[in-house]
Amino acid sequence: MNIYDKANEFEKSLRESDVYKDLVEAFENLEKNAESKNLYKEFIDTQSSFMQSMQTGEQPSEEQLQSFQQLQEKLVADENVSKLIQAQQRLQVTIEDINKVIYKPLEELFNKYEK
């Protein structure tokens, strides 16, 4: 079987997995609640802004850090956003585990010939 066929098979399996379905459900629940949706969008925007600042070498001010910490507290307190973040983390762990499996042949190869 072609390696691309296996990749497509993997995509289908991922879409059928509970971890993916949980994430879809969490996003759907977020969409149903405007307050949760706005809070999540604010978090994404703020996080993106921080990342851009850090890439340019700028450090966030104490006020910005405090504001971000307050935002994180609101996120944890919001059931819809909290469930979404947890579902994202579970999917991320799953993908990291799968990446380890995918890269195992390369790791073995490089370890064998780089010594």
ZAVO-209899 format. One record per residue: residue number from 1; residue in three letters; x, y, z of N, C-alpha, C, O in turn. Coordinates in steps of 0.001 Angstrom, whole numbers, m for minus. Example, Ala and Ser with C-alpha at 12.3 -4.5 7.8 and 13.67 -1.06 7.14 Angstrom:
% ZAVO-209899
NODE    k    r     n.px     n.py     n.pz    ca.px    ca.py    ca.pz     c.px     c.py     c.pz     o.px     o.py     o.pz
NODE    1  Ala    13190    m5690     7800    12300    m4500     7800    13200    m3300     7800    14236    m3319     8465
NODE    2  Ser    12850    m2250     7080    13670    m1060     7140    12900       30     7870    13409     1138     8039
This chain:
% ZAVO-209899
NODE    k    r     n.px     n.py     n.pz    ca.px    ca.py    ca.pz     c.px     c.py     c.pz     o.px     o.py     o.pz
NODE    1  Met      837    m1182        0        0        0        0      886     1250        0     1946     1273      625
NODE    2  Asn      446     2262     m692     1128     3535     m815     1129     4281      534      133     4263     1257
NODE    3  Ile     2238     4925      859     2351     5644     2127     1304     6766     2239      836     7072     3336
NODE    4  Tyr      942     7373     1108      m80     8426     1124    m1463     7844     1411    m2304     8501     2024
NODE    5  Asp    m1687     6631      971    m2945     5965     1305    m3028     5754     2816    m4081     5945     3424
NODE    6  Lys    m1915     5362     3404    m1870     5171     4865    m2101     6498     5583    m2791     6539     6602
NODE    7  Ala    m1531     7577     5063    m1732     8897     5668    m3208     9292     5615    m3750     9824     6584
NODE    8  Asn    m3847     9030     4483    m5283     9319     4358    m6110     8433     5285    m7123     8866     5835
NODE    9  Glu    m5674     7211     5448    m6341     6294     6377    m6197     6814     7811    m7134     6750     8606
NODE   10  Phe    m5010     7328     8121    m4786     7901     9442    m5704     9107     9668    m6289     9260    10741
NODE   11  Glu    m5824     9960     8645    m6701    11133     8781    m8121    10694     9126    m8755    11259    10017
NODE   12  Lys    m8610     9690     8420    m9955     9182     8674   m10059     8642    10098   m11050     8888    10785
NODE   13  Ser    m9056     7921    10537    m9055     7372    11892    m9057     8472    12941    m9729     8364    13967
NODE   14  Leu    m8298     9531    12676    m8256    10649    13610    m9632    11292    13729   m10093    11587    14831
NODE   15  Arg   m10281    11508    12596   m11616    12119    12593   m12645    11250    13327   m13621    11766    13871
NODE   16  Glu   m12425     9949    13338   m13343     9023    13996   m12999     8786    15468   m13756     8135    16188
NODE   17  Ser   m11859     9316    15912   m11413     9076    17285   m12217     9896    18292   m12731    10968    17974
NODE   18  Asp   m12311     9372    19499   m13021    10080    20566   m12360    11413    20895   m13043    12397    21178
NODE   19  Val   m11040    11441    20857   m10335    12669    21217   m10659    13790    20221   m10785    14949    20616
NODE   20  Tyr   m10791    13459    18961   m11167    14453    17947   m12634    14849    18094   m12975    16030    18033
NODE   21  Lys   m13493    13857    18285   m14920    14128    18445   m15182    15006    19670   m16061    15867    19648
NODE   22  Asp   m14415    14781    20736   m14551    15621    21935   m14189    17069    21626   m14830    17995    22124
NODE   23  Leu   m13172    17259    20814   m12764    18621    20450   m13830    19287    19583   m14148    20459    19781
NODE   24  Val   m14370    18558    18644   m15446    19098    17796   m16627    19514    18671   m17181    20600    18503
NODE   25  Glu   m17001    18656    19592   m18127    18957    20494   m17822    20192    21347   m18700    21025    21570
NODE   26  Ala   m16593    20306    21816   m16213    21467    22637   m16305    22756    21829   m16766    23776    22340
NODE   27  Phe   m15867    22717    20563   m15992    23904    19711   m17464    24232    19448   m17851    25401    19451
NODE   28  Glu   m18272    23213    19225   m19702    23442    18991   m20363    24077    20209   m21189    24979    20067
NODE   29  Asn   m20007    23615    21402   m20545    24200    22629   m20080    25642    22811   m20836    26492    23281
NODE   30  Leu   m18844    25907    22438   m18313    27269    22519   m19110    28199    21600   m19430    29327    21973
NODE   31  Glu   m19422    27718    20408   m20173    28515    19428   m21563    28886    19940   m22107    29921    19554
NODE   32  Lys   m22130    28070    20787   m23481    28295    21290   m23537    29363    22379   m24619    29838    22724
NODE   33  Asn   m22384    29744    22922   m22350    30689    24028   m21478    31884    23637   m20254    31769    23576
NODE   34  Ala   m22104    33015    23377   m21384    34204    22900   m20324    34674    23894   m19233    35078    23493
NODE   35  Glu   m20638    34623    25172   m19681    35076    26181   m18429    34197    26177   m17307    34702    26223
NODE   36  Ser   m18631    32893    26124   m17500    31961    26087   m16696    32146    24804   m15465    32143    24825
NODE   37  Lys   m17395    32305    23701   m16738    32485    22408   m15878    33746    22397   m14744    33722    21919
NODE   38  Asn   m16414    34843    22920   m15666    36102    22986   m14464    35991    23912   m13394    36521    23610
NODE   39  Leu   m14634    35311    25030   m13540    35106    25968   m12418    34300    25319   m11242    34629    25477
NODE   40  Tyr   m12778    33254    24593   m11785    32425    23913   m11065    33222    22827    m9847    33116    22680
NODE   41  Lys   m11818    34020    22067   m11216    34849    21034   m10247    35859    21646    m9170    36103    21103
NODE   42  Glu   m10634    36440    22772    m9750    37386    23459    m8453    36693    23885    m7369    37266    23774
NODE   43  Phe    m8575    35477    24366    m7400    34714    24768    m6479    34446    23575    m5266    34640    23664
NODE   44  Ile    m7064    33999    22459    m6270    33705    21259    m5568    34969    20769    m4385    34936    20432
NODE   45  Asp    m6297    36076    20729    m5713    37344    20276    m4589    37799    21199    m3535    38228    20730
NODE   46  Thr    m4808    37706    22505    m3800    38123    23483    m2574    37225    23415    m1442    37706    23467
NODE   47  Gln    m2798    35937    23299    m1697    34980    23197     m870    35257    21938      360    35239    21981
NODE   48  Ser    m1540    35508    20841     m859    35809    19580      m21    37078    19701     1109    37137    19216
NODE   49  Ser     m578    38073    20343      135    39330    20549     1397    39107    21391     2457    39650    21078
NODE   50  Phe     1281    38317    22446     2442    37999    23278     3521    37281    22477     4707    37588    22590
NODE   51  Met     3088    36320    21667     4048    35549    20874     4796    36462    19903     6012    36344    19750
NODE   52  Gln     4077    37366    19252     4703    38291    18313     5692    39204    19033     6784    39467    18530
NODE   53  Ser     5311    39677    20192     6198    40548    20968     7469    39816    21363     8564    40369    21266
NODE   54  Met     7328    38585    21804     8489    37815    22255     9417    37491    21090    10634    37425    21263
NODE   55  Gln     8842    37286    19895     9668    36993    18726    10517    38195    18331    11590    38037    17748
NODE   56  Thr    10045    39375    18644    10815    40584    18338    11704    40989    19504    12398    42003    19442
NODE   57  Gly    11680    40196    20559    12547    40459    21700    11933    41364    22752    12588    41685    23744
NODE   58  Glu    10701    41777    22560    10028    42629    23541     9493    41771    24677     8968    40679    24460
NODE   59  Gln     9635    42278    25874     9085    41603    27033     7786    42306    27431     7729    43535    27441
NODE   60  Pro     6744    41538    27759     5485    42164    28170     5663    42929    29477     6465    42555    30332
NODE   61  Ser     4910    43990    29607     4968    44791    30823     4308    44033    31970     3598    43050    31755
NODE   62  Glu     4546    44493    33163     3943    43878    34344     2415    43967    34242     1706    43033    34617
NODE   63  Glu     1928    45078    33741      486    45276    33583      m87    44280    32570    m1161    43721    32791
NODE   64  Gln      620    44060    31469      170    43098    30462      155    41679    31028     m773    40910    30776
NODE   65  Leu     1180    41346    31787     1238    40015    32392      105    39807    33384     m510    38741    33426
NODE   66  Gln     m163    40820    34171    m1244    40736    35152    m2598    40604    34445    m3454    39828    34869
NODE   67  Ser    m2778    41353    33386    m4007    41285    32603    m4176    39895    31986    m5277    39344    31975
NODE   68  Phe    m3090    39339    31480    m3127    38001    30880    m3441    36950    31938    m4182    36003    31672
NODE   69  Gln    m2892    37108    33113    m3164    36166    34199    m4646    36218    34590    m5258    35181    34846
NODE   70  Gln    m5213    37413    34635    m6639    37545    34942    m7487    36888    33856    m8500    36248    34141
NODE   71  Leu    m7062    37054    32628    m7763    36423    31511    m7706    34903    31634    m8703    34224    31390
NODE   72  Gln    m6555    34369    32009    m6418    32920    32182    m7347    32415    33286    m7927    31335    33170
NODE   73  Glu    m7485    33191    34344    m8389    32806    35432    m9836    32754    34936   m10594    31861    35315
NODE   74  Lys   m10212    33711    34091   m11557    33715    33511   m11752    32485    32621   m12826    31883    32605
NODE   75  Leu   m10711    32123    31888   m10796    30955    31008   m11079    29690    31790   m11934    28888    31414
NODE   76  Val   m10356    29520    32875   m10515    28319    33693   m11907    28296    34325   m12502    27231    34493
NODE   77  Ala   m12415    29466    34670   m13721    29550    35314   m14873    29317    34327   m15962    28914    34735
NODE   78  Asp   m14641    29564    33051   m15680    29377    32038   m15694    27912    31618   m14718    27417    31053
NODE   79  Glu   m16787    27223    31891   m16871    25782    31637   m16644    25431    30172   m15944    24466    29869
NODE   80  Asn   m17231    26207    29256   m17092    25910    27829   m15655    26059    27355   m15141    25210    26626
NODE   81  Val   m15016    27135    27770   m13630    27377    27350   m12705    26364    28011   m11792    25840    27372
NODE   82  Ser   m12938    26095    29268   m12104    25129    29986   m12162    23748    29332   m11136    23088    29169
NODE   83  Lys   m13371    23315    28959   m13506    22015    28291   m12824    22016    26926   m12228    21019    26520
NODE   84  Leu   m12917    23142    26225   m12261    23247    24924   m10752    23135    25074   m10108    22395    24331
NODE   85  Ile   m10192    23853    26013    m8742    23820    26212    m8284    22418    26618    m7246    21945    26154
NODE   86  Gln    m9041    21765    27468    m8699    20390    27864    m8755    19444    26673    m7893    18579    26517
NODE   87  Ala    m9776    19612    25831    m9903    18757    24644    m8745    19010    23675    m8219    18074    23073
NODE   88  Gln    m8353    20272    23528    m7208    20601    22669    m5934    19953    23201    m5133    19423    22430
NODE   89  Gln    m5752    19996    24499    m4556    19405    25104    m4517    17892    24904    m3462    17323    24625
NODE   90  Arg    m5677    17245    25048    m5718    15783    24839    m5386    15438    23386    m4659    14480    23123
NODE   91  Leu    m5919    16215    22450    m5603    15964    21041    m4126    16211    20782    m3494    15450    20049
NODE   92  Gln    m3565    17260    21368    m2151    17563    21185    m1265    16413    21694     m289    16042    21043
NODE   93  Val    m1608    15865    22839     m846    14729    23381     m940    13534    22435       55    12854    22185
NODE   94  Thr    m2133    13284    21914    m2322    12182    20973    m1459    12371    19731     m793    11438    19282
NODE   95  Ile    m1473    13577    19182     m675    13857    17983      819    13746    18278     1574    13243    17446
NODE   96  Glu     1252    14204    19440     2664    14055    19814     3052    12585    19906     4131    12194    19462
NODE   97  Asp     2174    11775    20481     2443    10333    20570     2543     9709    19180     3418     8882    18926
NODE   98  Ile     1650    10107    18290     1663     9583    16927     2924    10030    16193     3519     9251    15449
NODE   99  Asn     3330    11275    16400     4569    11768    15776     5777    10946    16216     6676    10686    15415
NODE  100  Lys     5803    10538    17473     6899     9698    17945     6949     8394    17155     8022     7923    16777
NODE  101  Val     5786     7826    16914     5708     6573    16148     6169     6812    14712     6934     6018    14163
NODE  102  Ile     5709     7895    14108     6059     8204    12716     7559     8431    12563     8163     7975    11592
NODE  103  Tyr     8153     9127    13512     9577     9464    13402    10511     8368    13922    11730     8493    13807
NODE  104  Lys     9961     7315    14483    10794     6251    15046    11774     5658    14028    12943     5478    14368
NODE  105  Pro    11351     5344    12787    12318     4792    11824    13467     5762    11525    14615     5341    11383
NODE  106  Leu    13160     7045    11431    14215     8032    11169    15159     8159    12352    16375     8245    12188
NODE  107  Glu    14586     8169    13539    15407     8254    14741    16358     7055    14821    17542     7215    15117
NODE  108  Glu    15840     5870    14558    16676     4668    14579    17767     4744    13519    18914     4379    13774
NODE  109  Leu    17409     5218    12339    18373     5334    11245    19487     6315    11597    20669     6002    11454
NODE  110  Phe    19105     7496    12055    20103     8500    12392    20978     8039    13554    22189     8258    13547
NODE  111  Asn    20375     7407    14542    21151     6903    15669    22159     5857    15213    23275     5800    15730
NODE  112  Lys    21775     5044    14262    22661     3976    13779    23852     4539    13035    24973     4061    13202
NODE  113  Tyr    23619     5560    12209    24691     6031    11330    25371     7316    11779    26319     7760    11130
NODE  114  Glu    24929     7908    12834    25572     9134    13316    26583     8865    14420    27200     9795    14940
NODE  115  Lys    26751     7629    14772    27696     7293    15867    29089     7186    15350    30012     6912    16117
